[in-house]
């Protein structure tokens, strides 16, 4: 689905107004993505808080990635949840950024004991962003 110019943030699969089924599907997909972003932000913030801030360089990398991922996911969730007028280009950029940061964070978390849940949340968020992006085209 794509957004129409000035279409109020609704999918443009119908030139003027979307059908009720298309609108419901768009809103459901948007909610699923926002929910995955929220879960990832929570898991990454928790992971970052468990790392000793005066630890090794490797621990600092885990802490920084966790903080960055939590912030990007939180911003993406807010964009999906709060804006009634969506700018398609801005939304695509935010979703791509979120997906990229989540995949990088998951990679960093993979080899850290106890970070499996955060890595899984990051991957789930990246998938949700990818799926939502696919639905926009």
N, C-alpha and C positions, 0 to 999 in steps of 0.2 A: 504494500500500500504506500502511496506517496501522499504528501500533503499538498493541498491546493494553495496557490498564492492567495492570501487573505481568507483562507478557508476556516479560520477559527481553530486550527489545530486538529481538524478532522481528517480522516483518510480521504484521498481523492480518487477512489476507485470508481466513483460516479461523479460526473462532471460538476453537478451543482451541490447536491447533498447526499451523503452516504445513506445506505439503507440502515435500518435498525440493526440488522445482524452484523454488518460491517463495522458499525460504530461500537457495538458491544465487543466484538473480537479485538478491535484496536485498543479499547480501554482495558480489556482483560490482559492483553499482551503487555501493555504499558505498566499495569499493576504488577504482573509477574516480574518484570525487569526491575521495577522499583523495590519490590520485596527482596529480590536477590541482592541488590545493591545494599540494602539495609543490613541484611544478614552478613554480608562480606565486611561492611564497615565495622560491625560489632566484633566479628572474629579478628579482624586485623588490629583494631584498637586494643583488644584483650591481649593479643600476641605481643604487641609493642610494649604494653604495660608490664609484661612479665620479664622483659629483657633488662638486665642490669645496665643503666645508662653509663656506667664507668667500666663496662666490660671491654672485651676485645674488639678489634676492628670488624670482625665477622659478626659479632653480636650487635654492634652499632648499625651495620648494614641491615640486619633483620629488623631492628627497631625503626630505622628510617623508612624502610619499605612498608612496614606495618602502618606507620603514621600516614605516609603519603597515600597508601591504598585506602585507608579509612576516610581520609579527607576527600579524595576523588569520588569514592563511592557515595559518600554523604551528599556531595554536591550534585551528583547525577540523580540520586533519589529525589532530592529537593526539586530539581528541574523537572523530573517526570511527574512528581506529585502536586506541585504547586502552580505550575504555569497553565493558564487556560489558552493563551495564545502562544503556540509553539512555532519557533523559527526552525524550519526543517534543517537548514544548514548548521545552525548552532547545535541542534539536537544530535545530528549525525556526528559532529566533531566531539561533543561531550561523550557520546556512547563509544566512539572509537578510542578516545583517550582512556575511558574507564576500562574498556576491554584490554587495552594494551598494558595498563598499570596492573590490572588484576593478574594477567598472565605472567608478567615479570615478577610480581610478588609471590605467586604460586611457585615459580621456579626457585626463588630464594628460600621459601619455606620448606620445599621438598626434602632437603637433606638435614633439616633441623629436628631433633627429637622433640615431640610434643607439639609440633606445628602442623600436624597432618590435617586437623580440622580447619585451620586457617587456609591452608593450601586448597582444600576441597571447596571451601566457601568462595575463594577467589576464582577457581575454575567454573563453579556454578554461575557466578556473576558474569564472567566473560561469556559463557554460553548464552545466558539470558540477553546480554547486550547484543550478541551476534544474531540471535533469533529475532529480537525486536528490530534490529537494523534490516534484516532480510524482509521483514514484513512491511517495511517502509517503501520498498522499491516496487 
